[in-house]
Structures are given as structure tokens and as C-alpha cells.
């Protein structure tokens, strides 16, 4: 029997067992109960299929191309104690519907942090407030795919609302893999100047503008960074991390969070962990990244 990725059931099971055992040993060595992954994708099937079709068009292998139930089971087998359902609109009229789907997903998936999103459009502040009041614990903003200015007047109230509520926003605002009209550190600097208490989690470490986003994290104590795809062999070939920034990365260790991009990654889940460990920043730094920092941010301790 084959799954949608083309792997046989037996080979997939063998690979999964090996990955699960790797993560178990990894967590035991660090003395943490598992992992907290702030950047995983779950979304309505027809939306996810369109995302996968896009990746197919750019020859991007999706390692965990399984049905939703199997993807949830895999994260649990990998020892992920909490994860997210990162989803995002690419046009007006999508966000409220996506938020309804993600609220239901969170209800039936207790270890998923209730995730929501938004788009610059009339009524956005109303449905964001509704999501917060219904228990949303993290938001997703995708400046590149949404192609919107984070400083659009339509969402200024949203930023204020989220800053006041203290809800983190995982935001894809770096210019990788391709720059957009509103990507890069400058729009974020402008946004943070107005809303300095925003709990922004800069996705992908802001690659390729690592240094510039580190500067924002140093300036604003609520700014964090997630590790999604950073330091992996795949990203190092395209957008290498500057070795001279390793010291700053170490100093920001209490505000770096594990992110993976599961299931849409072209390598095994464990490779992200390998990539973090080979940075050589020590077990205390690594322990914070894979568990402690996320537990503190989301009150999971």
C-alpha cells in the first residue's frame, strides 16, 4: 500500500520509528519533555492542496505528504507537545473562513495552539477580536503571500489589539525565498516603532536579512525569531546564515523558538534539530529553543 508521497507503508513506518526514536533521545539528553513547534501548517484540505500544487511546480519535495490525521499523529510520534496550524489568506474574504476552520481544528486537536489569521480588509478588526475572544493563542501573518503592507491603515487597529492582548504573531516578513513588495526589515521597523509591545515572531529567522532582524529583536524585547528551515542544508545553499552573527544568535537565545514548516519540508523533520545542534551554541541554548522558550511564551510550563 502506498501513501500520497509514493512511499510504501512499511518503509514510511520504519522511517517514522527511527525519527521518533531520534527525537526521544534528543529530548532526553536535553532534559525536556518533548518539543514545542511554533511553525507547522494545518489548513483546509483544498487550500493545502493548492499550496502543495505550488510546491510541485517549483520541484519542491514535500516529505510529509499525508492525510491530516496521519500528519497530526506524526507530530505526536515525534514528541511534539504543542504545535500550530499556520494558515493565511492571499486575498480579501478568506481570513474569517480560515479562522472558523482553525478554531474547529483546535477544538478537535488539543495539542494544537489555536491559530488565527487576518488580511487588510473592511471588518478585519471585528473578526480578529472575535478570534482572540474565542481563545486564539497565536496568529499568522504572511506579508509575502498576502502581498500587503503591514503598515496598511486597515490593520493598524489589529496590531494594537494584538499588542494589548499579548497574543504572538508568527510573521513571514523576510525577503526569502523571493522578495515581495513589502518584505524586509524596514516595514517591520516602522510597525514596531508604532507598536513596540507587539509579540512578533519573525519566521525563518528573517532570512536572508538575518542581521537586520536580529537588530529589531535586540531593540524590542517582545520580538522573537523562529528557526523554520534556517541552518538546514537546504537553506544554507540558498540563503546561508552569516557565521559572524553566531554570537548575536547565542545572546538572543531566550527569544528563539523552534519552527519547522512541517509538513512542507524537503527533508526529514529531524534535520532541523540536527541543524540547530551543529551550531554548537550549547545545551542550555538548545533547550530554550526547542522547549523552554515556547513553553514560557504560551504558558505551557
C-alpha positions in Angstrom: 0.0 0.0 0.0 1.3 3.5 -0.9 0.7 6.9 0.7 0.3 10.1 -1.4 4.0 10.7 -1.3 4.7 7.4 -3.0 6.5 5.7 -0.1 5.3 2.2 0.9 3.5 1.9 4.2 6.2 -0.3 5.7 9.1 2.0 4.7 7.2 5.0 6.0 6.6 3.3 9.3 10.3 2.3 9.6 11.4 5.8 8.8 8.9 7.3 11.3 10.1 5.0 14.1 13.7 6.0 13.5 12.8 9.7 13.6 10.6 9.2 16.7 13.5 7.4 18.5 15.9 10.2 17.5 13.7 12.9 18.9 13.1 10.9 22.1 16.9 10.6 22.7 17.4 14.2 21.7 14.8 15.4 24.3 16.0 13.0 27.0 19.5 14.3 26.6 18.4 17.9 27.0 16.0 17.1 29.9 12.9 18.4 28.2 9.5 16.5 27.9 9.4 17.0 24.1 9.3 19.8 21.6 7.2 22.9 21.0 7.0 23.7 17.3 5.5 27.2 16.6 5.5 26.8 12.8 3.6 23.9 11.5 0.9 24.0 8.8 -2.6 22.6 9.0 -5.3 24.2 6.9 -8.5 23.2 4.9 -7.7 20.4 2.5 -8.5 22.3 -0.7 -6.2 25.2 0.5 -3.4 22.8 1.4 -3.7 21.1 -1.9 -3.2 24.4 -3.7 -0.1 25.0 -1.5 1.2 21.6 -2.4 0.5 22.2 -6.1 2.6 25.3 -5.9 5.5 23.4 -4.4 5.1 20.7 -7.1 5.5 23.4 -9.7 8.9 24.5 -8.3 10.2 21.0 -7.8 10.0 21.1 -4.0 9.6 17.6 -2.5 7.1 17.5 0.4 8.4 14.9 2.9 5.2 14.5 4.9 2.5 14.5 2.2 -0.1 12.6 4.2 -3.7 12.9 5.2 -4.4 15.3 8.1 -4.9 12.6 10.7 -1.6 11.0 9.8 0.2 14.3 10.0 -1.1 15.0 13.4 -0.1 11.5 14.5 3.4 12.0 13.2 4.0 15.2 15.2 2.9 13.3 18.3 5.2 10.4 17.5 8.0 12.9 17.0 7.4 14.1 20.6 5.9 17.5 19.7 3.9 18.5 22.7 2.4 21.7 21.1 2.2 22.9 17.6 0.3 25.4 15.4 -2.0 25.4 12.4 -0.3 28.2 10.4 -2.7 29.3 7.7 -3.0 32.6 5.8 -5.1 34.3 3.2 -3.8 35.5 -0.1 -6.8 37.8 -0.8 -9.7 39.5 1.0 -12.6 37.4 2.1 -10.6 34.3 3.1 -9.5 35.1 6.7 -12.7 34.8 8.6 -13.5 31.4 6.9 -9.9 30.2 7.7 -10.3 31.3 11.3 -13.5 29.2 11.6 -11.7 26.2 10.2 -8.7 26.6 12.6 -10.9 27.1 15.6 -12.6 23.8 14.9 -9.3 22.1 14.3 -8.0 23.4 17.6 -11.1 22.0 19.4 -10.6 18.6 18.0 -6.8 18.7 18.3 -6.0 19.7 21.9 -2.2 19.9 21.4 -2.6 22.4 18.6 -2.3 26.0 19.7 -5.4 27.7 18.4 -4.2 29.7 15.4 -5.9 32.6 13.5 -5.0 35.0 10.7 -6.1 38.2 9.1 -5.9 40.3 5.9 -6.2 44.1 5.4 -9.9 44.4 4.6 -13.1 46.1 6.0 -14.2 44.3 9.1 -10.8 42.8 9.9 -10.6 44.2 13.4 -14.0 42.7 14.2 -13.1 39.1 13.3 -9.7 39.4 14.8 -11.3 40.4 18.1 -13.7 37.6 17.8 -10.8 35.1 17.3 -9.0 36.5 20.3 -12.1 36.3 22.5 -12.7 32.7 21.3 -9.2 31.7 22.5 -6.8 32.2 19.7 -3.3 31.8 21.1 -1.2 32.7 18.0 -1.8 34.5 14.7 -0.1 34.0 11.4 0.7 36.9 9.0 2.3 36.3 5.7 3.5 39.5 4.2 5.0 37.8 1.1 2.0 35.6 0.1 -0.6 38.2 1.1 1.4 40.9 -0.7 0.2 43.6 1.8 1.8 46.4 3.6 2.0 45.6 7.4 1.5 49.3 7.9 -1.7 49.4 6.0 -4.2 51.7 7.9 -6.8 48.9 7.7 -4.8 46.7 10.1 -3.3 49.3 12.4 -6.1 48.6 14.9 -5.4 44.9 14.6 -1.8 45.4 15.6 -2.9 47.5 18.6 -5.5 44.9 19.6 -3.0 42.0 19.4 -0.3 44.0 21.3 -2.8 44.8 24.1 -3.9 41.1 24.3 -0.3 39.9 24.2 -1.0 37.3 21.5 2.0 36.3 19.5 2.0 36.7 15.7 4.3 34.5 13.6 5.1 36.7 10.7 6.7 35.9 7.4 8.3 39.2 6.6 11.8 38.4 5.4 12.7 38.5 1.7 13.3 34.8 1.4 12.8 32.8 -0.7 11.8 35.6 -3.0 11.4 39.3 -2.1 8.0 40.9 -2.1 6.9 44.5 -2.4 6.5 44.8 1.4 9.1 42.2 2.7 12.3 43.1 4.5 13.1 44.7 7.9 12.1 48.3 7.0 8.3 47.8 7.1 8.7 45.9 10.4 10.9 48.6 11.9 8.2 51.1 11.0 5.5 48.9 12.5 7.3 48.3 15.8 8.0 52.0 16.2 4.2 52.4 16.5 3.5 49.2 18.4 6.6 48.4 20.4 4.9 45.8 22.6 3.9 43.6 19.6 4.9 39.9 20.2 6.2 39.4 16.7 7.8 36.0 16.0 9.9 36.5 12.9 9.5 33.4 10.7 12.6 31.8 9.2 14.8 34.0 11.3 14.0 36.7 8.8 16.2 35.0 6.2 18.1 36.3 4.3 18.1 39.5 6.3 19.2 37.7 9.5 21.3 40.6 10.9 18.7 43.2 10.4 16.0 41.2 12.1 18.4 40.4 15.0 18.7 44.2 15.4 15.0 44.5 15.8 14.9 41.7 18.3 17.7 43.5 20.3 15.7 46.7 20.2 12.3 45.3 21.1 12.1 42.8 24.0 8.9 41.2 22.7 10.3 40.4 19.3 11.3 36.7 18.8 12.5 34.6 15.9 11.6 31.1 14.8 14.1 28.7 13.3 11.9 27.5 10.5 14.2 26.0 7.8 17.1 28.1 9.0 20.6 26.5 9.2 19.4 23.4 7.2 21.5 22.2 4.3 18.6 23.2 2.0 18.6 26.9 3.2 22.3 27.1 3.6 22.7 26.5 -0.1 20.3 29.3 -1.0 20.4 31.9 1.9 23.4 31.0 4.2 23.5 32.2 7.7 26.3 34.7 8.2 28.9 33.0 10.6 29.7 36.4 12.1 26.2 36.6 13.6 26.5 33.5 15.7 27.4 35.5 18.8 24.2 37.6 18.5 22.2 34.4 17.9 23.6 33.0 21.1 22.8 36.2 23.0 19.2 36.1 21.7 18.7 32.5 22.9 15.8 33.2 25.2 13.8 34.6 22.3 14.5 31.9 19.6 11.7 29.4 19.1 11.7 26.1 17.2 9.8 26.2 13.9 9.9 23.5 11.2 7.4 24.2 8.4 6.1 20.7 8.8 4.7 19.1 6.6 6.0 21.2 3.7 9.7 20.5 4.1 12.0 18.8 1.6 14.0 16.8 4.2 13.2 14.8 7.4 11.9 16.6 10.4 14.9 15.6 12.5 17.2 17.5 10.1 16.0 20.8 11.6 17.1 19.5 15.1 20.5 18.4 13.7 21.0 21.8 12.1 20.4 23.5 15.4 22.6 21.2 17.3 25.6 21.6 14.9 25.5 25.4 15.5 27.4 24.5 18.7 25.7 27.0 20.9 25.3 24.6 23.9 22.6 22.6 25.5 21.2 25.5 27.5 20.6 27.5 24.3 19.2 24.4 22.5 16.9 23.5 25.5 15.4 27.0 25.4 14.9 26.9 21.6 13.2 23.5 21.4 11.0 23.7 24.5 11.5 26.3 27.3 11.0 29.5 25.3 7.9 28.2 23.7 6.5 26.9 27.0 7.1 30.3 28.6 5.5 32.3 25.7 2.4 30.1 25.6 2.1 29.4 29.3 2.7 25.7 28.9 5.2 25.3 31.7 
